[in-house]
Structures are given as C-alpha cells and as structure tokens.
Amino acid sequence: MAMTSRSSHGSAGAQSDSDKLCHPSHPNPEQSSQKAEASHNQTERLALLFILILVLILSGGSRFEPFTVYLKHNINQHGSNSIRGTALDTSSSSSAPSKPKVCLDVQINDDIHVRYTPDADMESEQCLVYHEPSPYIDLIMKTVVGFPNHGKCNLIDGCKTALPYTPEERNYGNDWPPYGYTMVGYKRLENFRAAIEEVNRNQIPGAIMELGVWRGGSMIMAAAVSNDAQYPRNLWVVDAFETLPPGTYAGASDYLATTEQMVRDNFDFFHVLSDRVYFVKGMFQNTAPALKFNDDLGSIAVLRVDGNFYDSYQSSMYSLYAKVPVGGIVIFDDVFSHPDVLKFWLHFKQDQGITEKINRIDRHSAWFRKTRDVEIDMTRMRGPENRAS
Ligand SMILES: C[S@@+](CC[C@H](N)C(=O)[O-])C[C@H]1O[C@@H](n2cnc3c(N)ncnc32)[C@H](O)[C@@H]1O
C-alpha cells in the first residue's frame, strides 16, 4: 500500500529537469503538500520502527528466528554464497549474537583419549572449523568406513577371516574393514571433510587429490562433500591400481590390491562418478612428476597423501607441493605410524626449509595448512630409501 501510494505521488508530482532549472528556489503548493505528506510518512515509519524494536526487546530476538532461518535457507539455495561453510554467516552479520567457531579436535599423542580442541582465534593454524555433517554426508561416511556386522580384518591371515568389530578401532582407523571402502576410519574422514569445507570457506582454488586411494572411500566422501557444498572442484584419484611388488604389503597384498575399474564402480555406486573425477593409474614415482605438468590439473586445494612408503611420499611431495597454494591443506595419512614417512617429512622440511608444523589427527595421521610458498629445490631429492617399486 505505502509503496503504491508513494510511487504514484512521486510520478504525479515529479519535476522535470527543465522545471528544476527554471524555478530552482520557489516551491509550488503541490511541493508543500508533498513535504507535509513525506513528514507524515516519516513519523509513521519511526513509530513502526519503535514498535519493532520494542517487540524485539520483549521477545529476546527469538521471534525473528524463523526469518533468519528463511534467510539462511534462501542464501544457501540461491545466493552466490551457496557453499557449505562459506564466510557468510547470517548469525554474525545480524543483531543476533555470533556463534563461536568450533575447531575439530586434535590428538596430542598416541593415546586416542588424549584429545584437545584448539582455540579458533588463538591457534588458527591448528584449527579446522567443525560443522555437523548433513545427514547425507553422515551416511556416506558411516557407509564407506564399513559396517559393524562385517567385523574387522584378522591381520594374521591378511583379512581372509574376520574378527568382532569394535567401534573405537574403526573410529580411529586402527583396524581394517573387510568390505569397507576406506580404511582411514571416521576421525580421519572428519579431518578430510573439514579440510575441504575450510578451503571452500576461504575460497582457496584448486582440486582435491588423494595419492593412495585403495578402494576409493575417502575420495568418494570428498566427492560427496564437494557436491553437497555445490563447490565445483575436480577430484584426482591416484593409485597404482594393481598389486604392488611382492613383499611391499607382505601378507596383505591381496587385501590391498584394487583395480581402477573397481574404484570407478565404487564411485558409480555412490553416484559421485562424473567428468570432474580424474583417475591416474601407475606408480607415484612415474605419475606424480607427470601430474606436475598436467594442464588439466591446475592447483590443488587439498592434497592427501596415503602412500605408506618413503619414496611414495617423496615423489608425491617433490612433484606436487608447488601445486598447493598458500591456504591449501596437505594431509599425511601415515606420518606417525610409519617411521619412514615421518623420516621423509623431517628430511623434506630440513632440505627445503619448510616451516609449517604438522597437526596430529590420530595415531597415524597429521595435516598442515600451507602458510608460505617455498620454491622446491629438486636437486635435494634423496635416493631411494624404501620403496613400493
Ligand atoms: C593404505 S592404502 C590407501 C588407503 C586409502 N587412502 C583409503 O582411504 O582407504 C595405500 C594405497 O597406496 C597405493 N600406493 C602406495 N605406494 C604407491 C606408489 N608408490 N605408487 C602408486 N600407488 C601406491 C597402494 O596401491 C594402496 O592402494
């Protein structure tokens, strides 16, 4: 109503530019009546504003919750900020008290019970902001880690038989799932998910890549998180996709062997196979240097390395470190449980002058956020230490 009446008055009483030029300082009677009406409207608006503020104070703001929820929903559905975990947070930009950021907890040492939640502001390099997963992502995560009724692998016979399942072991990736799609466990999936949401929120460009994917479960989750966030990232799925040389995985080589087709089928099963998913087959020692010059790749926002061996990590990091932009995240799956992997990291840091510290995720893994760029000196690459080739 008010809008219609205002706009109709506006058009009837509008002065043309030539009128304004001819009579700059003599308002006519029509102008006076407009002024009176404008001041009346203003009083009306002030009164309305006053009533609104009063209601807001009396209701403690809770009455407006449906509206903020509606706003959030609409922004997520239609706005440019439709990315889960973007910087846009209506609760902090409105008069509502801002929600404190909660970081994903980290583990202090080998003991799974000694965990700690970093402070988002004071310890930002240790902090990946945590959000509850959507029911869809939660279901994917619980499915890819393997079902309880399938038990856990009997390591004595390379998973030819199964033993009873314990939730704690699966949670921290300390067992192997006979039929699961990933062996990393729930905590490391949480870390990977938070890393993807973090680079989305910080608008760090680039793909998500895992070197060493086994059955593909963690990258299946990454694809689902990426699709759910409506952030169009490419996914690079890199593995030998065949039985590694004899002795590499001792008695578990059958259990660890996969094929590219098997992993493609797994992506397809979860409806996350698309032309954004790139499969790279071969030993990292050969594929990683080639990836460095692959025009389709561009930068890598989240680089996850899960290759178990010194040489697998060395090839991956020497070739691909430079592809990770500042703000990007690097995850090492085996760094605390495989002494050779830790040895590689300490060599790499020392030889290349890398200053970032790694943050422990669980008994096995750690991550770091790249805070500065270092030009990699390829001549400092070391000879074969222990290799999967
Ligand atoms: C522990 S599994 C990876 C687990 C996986 N990330 C998951 O989510 O369950 C290690 C994988 O790395 C691969 N791998 C290890 N070293 C490699 C190398 N040098 N080149 C290619 N693939 C390698 C193996 O084929 C195996 O699939």
The ligand as a Gaussian input file, in Angstrom:
#p B3LYP/6-31G(d) Opt

LIG

0 1
 C       46.788000     -47.557000       2.764000
 S       46.241000     -47.638000       1.152000
 C       45.284000     -46.179000       0.938000
 C       44.027000     -46.143000       1.766000
 C       43.033000     -45.150000       1.260000
 N       43.502000     -43.800000       1.306000
 C       41.721000     -45.273000       1.978000
 O       41.011000     -44.257000       2.045000
 O       41.389000     -46.335000       2.443000
 C       47.681000     -47.264000       0.248000
 C       47.467000     -47.213000      -1.234000
 O       48.594000     -46.562000      -1.788000
 C       48.958000     -47.196000      -3.004000
 N       50.389000     -46.944000      -3.168000
 C       51.361000     -46.966000      -2.234000
 N       52.524000     -46.595000      -2.754000
 C       52.299000     -46.332000      -4.052000
 C       53.125000     -45.890000      -5.126000
 N       54.418000     -45.643000      -4.929000
 N       52.553000     -45.689000      -6.313000
 C       51.254000     -45.937000      -6.504000
 N       50.412000     -46.363000      -5.541000
 C       50.942000     -46.555000      -4.325000
 C       48.567000     -48.645000      -2.820000
 O       48.282000     -49.238000      -4.055000
 C       47.341000     -48.541000      -1.913000
 O       46.152000     -48.563000      -2.661000

